């Protein structure tokens, strides 16, 4: 009895990788913006300030969500659509499947978002220097946001690979 070899996923075209990057950027931005707002002022949900109405933290969340979404879309969509997919294809991170591809995506995305954050700091530092420790925190969060994008991106590619494998040959 000979076991049939598992088909290796085809190398995706740059157009498919870019479209998956756009979709992953949109999903990541929605996750990041809503989570950031929910966690940003968690103490106001547990002990509201005296004199405030009971529903005011939720009203603040609803009021702040549009600007958080815009900021998240500006952070994820340009890099996730136009920088990450071509770089992943060029460096070979988009080949293969499984955990190895996820790790390659995560390391690459963390590095890309860290470099984008550092570039923003280099441009804005002369105009408005950040207090001590803020830059390190922001760059750590930038790298983690890249990892979030990489996980969503890999999940979308796995789904695409699964659907392509289900298609009759």
C-alpha positions in Angstrom: 0.0 0.0 0.0 1.5 3.3 -1.1 0.4 6.5 0.6 -0.4 9.3 -1.8 1.8 12.3 -1.2 0.1 15.3 0.1 -0.1 18.0 -2.5 2.1 21.0 -1.7 0.3 24.3 -2.0 1.0 26.1 -5.1 3.0 29.3 -5.0 0.4 32.1 -5.0 0.6 34.8 -7.5 1.4 38.3 -6.4 -2.1 39.5 -7.3 -3.6 36.8 -5.0 -1.2 37.6 -2.2 -2.0 41.3 -2.5 -5.7 40.8 -2.5 -5.3 38.5 0.6 -3.2 41.3 2.1 -5.9 43.8 1.6 -8.5 41.5 3.2 -6.2 40.6 6.1 -5.5 44.3 6.6 -9.2 45.1 6.8 -9.8 42.3 9.3 -6.8 43.2 11.4 -7.8 46.8 11.5 -11.3 46.0 12.7 -9.9 43.7 15.4 -7.2 46.1 16.5 -9.4 49.2 16.6 -12.2 47.6 18.6 -9.9 45.8 21.0 -7.8 48.9 21.5 -10.8 50.9 22.5 -12.2 48.2 24.7 -8.9 47.9 26.6 -7.8 51.5 26.5 -9.7 52.7 29.6 -10.8 49.5 31.3 -11.0 51.1 34.7 -13.8 53.4 33.6 -15.9 50.3 33.0 -15.4 49.0 36.5 -15.5 52.2 38.5 -17.1 55.1 36.7 -16.3 58.6 37.8 -18.8 60.0 40.2 -21.5 62.1 38.5 -21.2 60.3 35.2 -24.2 58.6 33.7 -24.1 54.8 33.9 -23.8 54.3 30.2 -21.1 56.9 29.4 -18.2 54.6 29.0 -20.1 52.8 26.2 -21.0 56.2 24.7 -17.3 57.1 24.7 -16.5 53.8 23.0 -19.1 54.5 20.3 -17.9 58.1 19.9 -14.2 57.1 19.6 -14.7 54.0 17.3 -14.8 55.9 14.0 -11.5 57.7 14.6 -9.9 54.5 15.9 -11.0 52.7 12.8 -9.5 55.4 10.5 -6.2 55.2 12.4 -6.2 51.4 12.2 -7.0 51.4 8.5 -4.2 53.9 7.9 -1.8 51.7 9.8 -2.7 48.3 8.3 -3.9 48.8 4.7 -0.9 50.5 3.0 1.7 48.2 4.5 -0.5 45.1 4.5 -1.5 45.5 0.9 1.4 47.1 -0.9 4.5 46.3 1.2 4.1 43.0 2.9 2.8 40.7 0.1 5.5 41.6 -2.4 8.2 41.4 0.3 6.9 38.0 1.4 6.9 36.7 -2.2 10.3 38.1 -2.9 11.8 36.6 0.3 10.0 33.3 -0.2 8.0 33.5 3.0 4.8 32.7 1.1 6.0 29.3 0.0 5.2 26.2 1.9 2.5 25.6 4.4 1.8 25.0 8.0 3.6 26.3 11.0 6.8 27.2 9.2 5.0 29.5 6.9 3.2 31.1 9.8 6.5 31.7 11.6 8.1 33.2 8.5 5.1 35.5 8.1 5.1 36.5 11.8 8.8 37.3 11.8 8.6 39.2 8.6 5.5 41.1 9.6 6.9 42.0 13.0 10.1 43.3 11.3 8.2 45.3 8.6 5.8 47.0 11.1 8.7 47.7 13.5 10.6 49.4 10.6 7.5 51.4 9.6 7.1 52.5 13.2 10.7 53.4 13.5 10.5 55.4 10.2 7.5 57.3 11.6 9.5 58.1 14.7 12.5 59.3 12.7 10.3 61.6 10.7 8.3 63.0 13.6 11.1 63.1 16.3 12.4 66.5 15.3 8.9 67.9 15.3 7.6 66.5 18.5 10.0 64.4 20.6 8.3 61.6 22.6 8.6 61.2 26.3 11.1 58.6 27.6 9.9 55.0 27.1 7.1 55.8 24.8 9.1 55.0 21.6 10.1 51.6 23.0 6.5 50.8 23.9 5.1 52.0 20.6 7.7 50.0 18.6 6.8 46.9 20.6 3.1 47.4 19.8 4.0 48.0 16.2 5.8 44.6 16.0 2.8 42.9 17.8 0.4 44.5 15.3 2.5 43.0 12.5 2.2 39.6 14.2 -1.6 40.0 14.3 -1.6 40.8 10.6 0.6 37.8 9.9 -1.8 35.4 11.7 -4.8 36.7 9.9 -2.9 36.7 6.6 -1.8 33.1 7.1 -5.3 32.0 8.1 -6.7 33.5 4.9 -4.1 31.8 2.8 -4.8 28.5 4.5 -8.5 28.9 3.8 -7.6 29.7 0.1 -5.3 26.7 -0.1 -8.0 24.5 1.4 -10.6 25.7 -1.0 -8.2 25.2 -4.0 -7.5 21.6 -2.8 -11.3 20.9 -2.7 -11.8 22.0 -6.3 -12.1 19.1 -8.7 -9.0 18.7 -10.8 
